[in-house]
């Protein structure tokens, strides 16, 4: 059901379930891979939650509710909350296994800073007052599960919020961030980035040790490739660079592909 608009996706799910209930499908079981938690709960008899490094089944949830299922029914919402809790359990970033630099090769969540800020502001607002149930937060922010979860993981990783069994809680630093002006937000973001993301701290330290204050991105890419695939290493480095640029921890020249220290502030 990927790459479908909301109405077409819903209609297709209804058609599949209609055929399933009517016995029209010549099969006894069906496997669906989905990033949509509500879709999984509305359709499935069993929901399996997967984890990575190494790939494995983290949890299994049996669903014995009759079909058709009402997405607004209390028992359905409870199950959705339970899957959210399973999805957000554990550390926000998963370190890679194997390789001497596995600690630097943490799989950073793919999260845009502007979206992170928008989510923090929504969380700090009157509707949530610092505490949000993830399904409701997804609805209010108009985000899919696939977009919401990396954002919440990034906020948790940086110490701006805390994930707890399907609930996102605003941290004191997160409230301070929301109440700060743009420059204050950047400084706080950079501070948390250096404290909580080893790759960003390593890049900054390496630049400070270099006589020219700059190094090619290939230097760090090779380091990450010791623990990650080339594609994943590129994604992780790109995410670290984007966060580092926003937090003014380092800069990046897209033409030369050189990472360098920020220019000193004008007197």
N, C-alpha and C positions, 0 to 999 in steps of 0.2 A: 504493500500500500504506500510505498515511498513516492515522494514527488507529486502527490495528489493534493488538490485543494481540499478544504475541510469537508465540504458537502459531498464531493465525489468519494472521498475516503470513507465517510460514514455510510453512504449508500452501498459501497462495495462490501463493507463489513456486514451490513444487514443482509445483502444477497447471499454471502457465503454462509452465514448462520441459518438463513432460511433453507438453503439447500441441505445443510448439515442436519437440521431438525427433521426435514422431510425425507431423509434417507436417499436423496437423489445422488449423492456423491458416492462413487464405488470405492470407498476407503474406510478404514476403521480408525485412523488417527491422522492428525495434521500437525505439522510443526511450523510455527510462525516466529520469526525473529523480529523484534520490535523495540524501538526506543520510546514508544508511547505507553506510559504506565496505565492510563485509563483504558486504552485499547486492549491491553493484555488482560486486565481484570474483567472487562465486559465480554471477552471472547473465550477465555481459556478455562480448562478444567484444572490445569497445573501451570504455575508460573515458576520458572527457574531463573534465578538471578546469577549472573556470571561475574567472575573476577579475573584479573590478569596477573601475569608474572608469578607463578605459572598459571596458564589458563585452567580454570576449574569452575565447578558449580559451587557458588558461595551459599546459596539458600534455596529451598523449595517451599512453595506455598500451594496447598490444595484449595480449590474453590468449588464448592458443591451447591452454589446458588442456582436456582432454575433459570432458564432462558425463556423469553428475553429479559435482560437485566436493565434496571432503571439506573442511569448514571447518578441520579440524585438521591437514590435510596440510601438510608443510613448504613446498611451493611456493606454496600458497594463502596461508599466513601471511606469506611473503616479499612477495607481491604486495600484501597488505593493508598491510604496513609501508611499502612503496614509495608507495602512495597517500597514507598518512598523511604521509609525508615531503613529497610534492608539495603537500598541503593546507596544511602548516605552513611552507612555504618563504616567505621574505620577511618584511616588517615585520608585526608583530602587528596594527596598526591601519592602515586605508587612508584617507589624506587625500582630501577631495573635490577635484575639479578645477574650475577656473573660479571667479571671485569673489574679492574682495579679502581675504576672511577665511578662505580655504581652510585655512590652517594651524590655525585654531581649530576647524574643522569636521571634525576627524578622526572617522572612523566607529568609535566606541568599541565594543568587543565587549560583548555583553549578558551580564554576569556578576554573579551575586549574591555578596556578600562572604562570607556563611556557607559557600557552596559552595567559594569560592576557598580559604578557610581549611581546610576539610575536605580538599581536594585537596593543599594544602601539607603538612598533618599526615600524610597517607597517604604522600606522597612522601618525607618526612623519616623515616618509620618504618623498622623493621628489614627489612620485605619489599622495600623499594626502596633504602633508604640513599642517597637523593638523586639517583637516576638511574632513570628509568622509560621503558620502551617504551610508546608511547601505546595500542596495542591492549590490552596487559595492564593498563595503568592504567585504561582504560575498563571492563574486566571487573571489576577489584577495586573500583572506585568505583561500579559499577553505573550507569554513565552512558552515554547514547547518544552517538554521534559528534557529533550536533547540539548536545548540551549540553557535551561535553568540550572541543571545540575553542575555543569562546569563552572558557572558563575558563582554558585554557592560554595563550591569546593575552593575556588580561588580566594574568595573573601575569608573563608576559614583558614586557608593556608597562610594568608598574610596577617592573621590576627585581628581582622576588622569585624568579623562575625564568628559565630560558633554553631556548628551543626550538631543537633542532638535528636536522635530517633525521629527524623522527618520534620523537625522544627528548626528554623533558622533564628538565632538569637543575636541581636546587635551587641557587639562588644563595646566597652567604654571608648576604646580607640576609634571604633567605627562611628560612634556618635560625635566624637571630637572631629573626625574627618568630615562628616556631613556639615558640621557647623563652621568649618574653616573656609577661608577664601581659596581661590585656585592655587596660589603659590604655596599656601600652607598644606593643601591636599597633596601637592607634588612632593613636598619635603617629607611628609609623613609616609607617603607611598614608598618613596625611595628608602627611607629608614627601615620600614618593615620588609621591603624586598631584600635588602642586604642581610637582615637578621634571619629571615626564614627561608630564603631560596639560595642554597649553596652555590648553584651555577652562577647566579648574578654576583654573589660575593667573590667567587673565583675570578670572574671576568674583570671585575673592578680591581682586585688585587693585582692581577696580571698586568693590567694597563698601567697601574701605578709603578710597577717594577720595570716596565719598558722605558728605555731612554726617550723614545719619541711619544710615549703615551698612546700608542696605537698598535693594534694587531689585526691581522686578517681574520675574518670569520672562519676560514678553513682551519685555523689553529684549534679553535674550540670544537668545530664540527668533527675533526679527527678524534678528539678526546671523547666525545659522546658516542661516536661510532664503535668504540670499544665495548659498549654495553647495549647500544640500541641499533636498530636497522637504520640505514642511511636516510630513509624517508622520515622516520620518527625522530631521528637526531636533528634533522633540518627543522622539523616542526617545533621541537622543544627549544632549539636555539632561537628560532624566530620569535617564539613567545617571550623568552627571556629578554631579547633585544627590545621588543615592543614595550614591555613593562619597564625595562631599564631606561629607555628614552623618556617615557612619561615621568618617571621618578627622578630624572636628571642624574642618574647614576653613571651613565655613559651615553655616547652618541653613536650613530651609525651612518656611514656614507653608502647609499645604495648603488652608486656608480662604481666605486672602487672596492666595495664590500669590506671596508675597514671599520673596525670598532675602535673608538677613541674616547679619551676623557673629555668631559664637557669643557668648553672654553671658560676661562675664569670670569667671574662677574665683573662688570665695569665698575670702577670706583665712583 
